[in-house]
Amino acid sequence: MKIIHIIAGAKQGGAESCAVDTIRALATLGIDQYVICRPYPAFIKLVEDCQLEHDFLSFHPMLKWFQKAKINTIIKREKPDIIHAWMNRAASFTPQQTEMPVLGWFGGYYDLKYYQSCDFFMGVTRDIVKHIQSATNTPDRAYVGHVFGTLEPEGVITKSDYNIPETAKVVLLLSRMHWKKGVDLLIEAAARIENVMFLLAGDGPEIDTYKAQANALHLGDRVIFAGWCTDRLGLLNIADVCVLPSRYEPFGIVIAESWFAKVPLVATKADGAKNYVTDEQDGLLVEIDDCDGLVDALNRALYDKSLREKIIKGGRKTYEKLFSRDAVVKTLIGSYRDMIKRHAAGRSRHSPG
């Protein structure tokens, strides 16, 4: 099997990390892959580490037709069995053709107008797949493709790296600094939980706003902005609780990663968490924008020993069932093969509505 991956996302983000992790996992199995992506550090490291053939493109809107033609030339030259377009921009840059199937990947509730070239679709949650099925009226062409939470160690991170006392409790946020992620709510909660450090790992357009909020609440010594960090396992290993306070979150890979790392999870009832997290079984759920509820859940996850043990055990069980690397990659390869077979049978042409 040969796969061409087209990735046109941002320098960093959950969806981009998912693409990189998936391609790495497929590479370890010896699957032939060709990557078309932007020349961003994470993607450069990916193709170098895995020794993958590749092309770098800007995916600039002004160059769309020229770069679509270049992608078409690459496709004709490489003759893949399937093309995997990761998210909106990649799908919109993928030329329409009928020689091999095109898979459009959804990390959220995306608009189908970008996926005119796609024969099949894949969503990272069951609810996203329902969205695709409703929009296309072809339910059999939408596949569930969970992301895996399996993380590899990159080194050793210690609390002292962030000037955190070794005995201090740590609440970890792995997130973009954006209003949708509920970072402001977490900082407000931090002001009401004494003697706990809050490590906020991520970057984004509103990071300065959140720094100002933390300073205004006199939390400069307890709320630490760590910036974007690729060693997610290293950060999870120094955390006592992982939190996902999002207002909008189609899934949130950190859910599966916290389960893998055996760190208690506290999350708001955004779409991803409420569809996969079972309250008090594998995590704690609170209402969106409920600061009182978030404070209570964080305190319970930090200090209720029996509850911590219960949700750690439950989280690991859910991880093994749905989100382990082996399970996810096995399902993905099976989906690829099914798409290739169906396309070859001449039953795959579809234009999204």
N, C-alpha and C positions, 0 to 999 in steps of 0.2 A: 504494500500500500504506500502511495506517495501523496503527501498533503502539501498544498500551498496555503500558508497562513498569511492573511492580510491584516495588519494591525495599524490603525491610524489614530490611536488615542493620545492621551496626555503623557507628559514625562513620568508621571507617577499617579497612582490611584488603585483602588481595589480591583477594578476590571482589568487594568493593565497588569497588575500582579497576578491575577488569575490566568491571563493569557501566557505570561512568562512561565509560571509554575506548570501549566499544562503542557507546554511545548517541551520543557525540560523533562517532565515525566515520560512523555512519548519518546524523547531522544534516548532515554536510558533503556528503552525496549528495542532500540535499533530501528525505529520506524523512520522512513525516508521523509524528510521535511525540508521545505524551502520557505523562507520568511521574507515578506515584503513589509517594511516598517519604517518608521521615522528614525533618524540617527540620534536617539536619546540614550543616555548611559545604560539604563536597565536593558534595553534591547541590544545594544552593542555588546554588553557583557554576555547576554544570552547566546547570541550567534557565535561569539568567540569561545565561550566555555563549551558549548555543544558542537562546535565545528560545523555549523549549519551554513549551507549556501544561502545567499541572501542578496537583496537589493534594498538600498535606502532611498526613500522618496520623501518629499516634504508634505504631500497631501494638502497642498495649498489650494483653496477654491479657485484661484485665478489660473491654476495649471491643471484643472481637473481633466479636461478632455485630452490634453497631451499625456498626462500621467495614466489615464485610463487606457490609452493606446499602448503605452509602455507595459502596463500590467498585462494587457492582452497578448503582447509579444512574448512576455515571460511565460504565460500560461501555455501558449502554443509550442514554445520551445521545450518546456519542462514536462508537459503532458502528465499532470497529476491525475490521480484517481478522484480527488475531491478538493474543493477550495473552501477554506474556512475563513469567512469574513467576520472579524471581531468588532461588533458594534456598528453604530450608524454610519460614520464616515467611511469606514472600510467597506461596508456593503455598498454605499453609494458610489464608490470608486471602482467597484468590481464590474467589469464589462458583462453585458448580457451575451450569453452563448449557450449552446446546447450540447457541447461535446462531453462535458463532465458536470456533476452536480455541484451547486454552490449552497453552502450552509451559512445562514445568517444567525449570528449569536446575539442574544439579548441578556444584558445584565440588569435591565430595568424594563419599565413599561414604555418602550420606545414606539415612535410613530412608524407604521409600516411603509410609509412613502419612501423611506430610504432603502427599502429592501426589494426593489423591483427586479433585481438580477438574481434573486435567491429562489432556489427550488425547495429548500427545506429550512426549518427554523429550529433554534434551540434556546430555551430559557433556563435560567439558573434556579428557578423555583417552579413548583406546580402552579402557583397563581399566575406567574408571568406566562406560562404556557397557555393557561386559560385565556389570557388577554390576547395572545397570538391567534389562538383558535377562533376566538370571537371575531377578530379583525379580518381573518382570511377566509373564514367559512370552510376551511379544509383541516379539520382537527387531526387527521392522520399524518400531516406533514410537520407537526410541531412536537419536538422531543424535549423531555426533561434532561438537563445536563447539570447535575449538582457540581458545585466547586468543592475541591477537597481542602481540608484543614490541616493536612499533614505538613509539618514544617521541618526543615533541616537546620541544624545548628550552624551558625556562621562564625562563632567565636564565643567569648565570654563577656557578658555585660554584668556589671555589679551596681549596687545602689550608689556606691561612692562615685561612680562615673557621672552621676547627676547630683552629687552633694546631698544625697539622702542618707540619713543615719541608718545603720544596719538594723536597728531594732524597730524602725518606723514601719507602720502599715502603709501599703501603696495601692492606690486605685489607678488603674491604667486605662487610658483612652487611646485607641488606634483609629485615627479618623482624619479626614480632611477638615480644615478649619472653615466651616461653612454653616450658615444658619440652619440648613436642613438637618445638620448633624446634632443639633441641640447642645452645642458646646457651652453656650451662655447659661443654659439650665444647669449643667454640671458645675460650672464655676459658682453659681448661686448656691447649689447644694454643698459645695466644698466649704463655703463660709459658715455652714451650720453643722459641720462635722469636725470636731476638734482633734488635734494630734494625729492627723492622717495626711499623707502626702498624695498629691494628685499629679500624675505624670501624663502629660498630653503630648502624644507623639503624632505629628502630622503637620502639614502646611496647607495653606489655602488663602483665599482672598480676604478673609476676615480675621486673620491671626492678630493683627495690630489692635483690632477692636476688642478681642478677648484678652489680650495682654493689658489693655487699659482697664477693662472690667475687673480683672484680678487685682490690679494695683489699687483701684478705687475701693475695693473690699479689703484691702490690706492683706492680700494673700500672696504677695510676692515671694515669700519664703516657703509656701506650701503648694503652690500651683506652678509646676515646672513645664515650660514649653520646650520640648526636646527636638522639634523639627521632624522632618521625614526620616524614618529609619527603616532600612530593609531587613534588619535582623529582628523580625517580629517575635520569634521564639525567645531570643535573648531578653527582650523586654517582658514577655509574659512570665519568664522564669523569675523575675524579681517582683512580680505583682501578686498581691493578695486577692484582688478582685479585678475583673475586666468589665468595663461598662460601655454600653451602647445606647446613649440617650437620644437617639435620632427622632426627628419629627417625620422624616421621609427616609425609608430604607427598604429598597426592594428585597435585599437579603442581608448583606453584611458578612463578608467572609470571616470577620473576627469572631462571629458566633461559633463557626466550626473550629477555628484556630484555638479559641479558649477551651473548647471541649477537649481538643487534642492535648493541649498543654496542662490540662487538669487544674484550670483556674476558674473559680466560681464566676458565673456570668450574671450581670444585671442588665436588663434591656427594656426599653420602652416598647409599647405595642404597635410599632410600625409594621408594615406588611410582612417583611421577612421574618422578624422575630415571632410575631403572633402566629405565623403559620408553621413554625418549626420548634419553637421553645415551649415546653410544657411547664407552666408555673409550679415552682417548688418541687419539680422532678429533675429537670436538667438546667434550671436557671430560675431567676426571679424576674417577673414581668410587672411593669408599672405603666400607668396611663401616660400618654404623650403630654408633655408640658406640666406634669404633676410633680412639682418640686418636693412637696411633703412626702409623696410616695417614693420618690427617688432617694431621699435622705433615709427613710425607714428601710428600704430594701438594701441600700449600701451598708447601713449599720448591721443589719441581720447577716448579710453575706460576709462581713468582716469579723463578727464576734460570736455568731451562733455556730458553735463547733459541729453539732450534729447535723444542722442544716447544710453547712459547708460540705461535709462529707457526703451527704445525700445527693446534692446537686453535682458535685464532682463525679461521683459514680454514675449518675444518670446521664450526665453530659458525655462521658466517655462511651457509654453504651450507644447513645444516639450517633456519636461520631463514627463508631465502628460500623454501624448499620448503614449509614447514608453518606458519610463524608470522608471516609478514609481514602487515601490516594489510590490504593489498589482497587477498591470498589468503584470509584469515580472513573478511573481510566479504563477499567474493563467495560463499563457501561458506555463510555464515549466511543471506544473502538468498535463495540457492537453496533452503535448507532451509525457510525461512519459506514460500516459494511452494509448495513441495511439500506442506507441512502444510495450507496453506489449500486447495489443490486436493483433497487427500485428504479433508479434513473436509467440503468441499462435496459430495463424492461419497457421503457418508454412511457412510464406513468407519472413523470415528475414535473412536467411543465406547468407553471402556476404563476399568475401575476397577482400580487397582493392588492386588495381593494382599499 
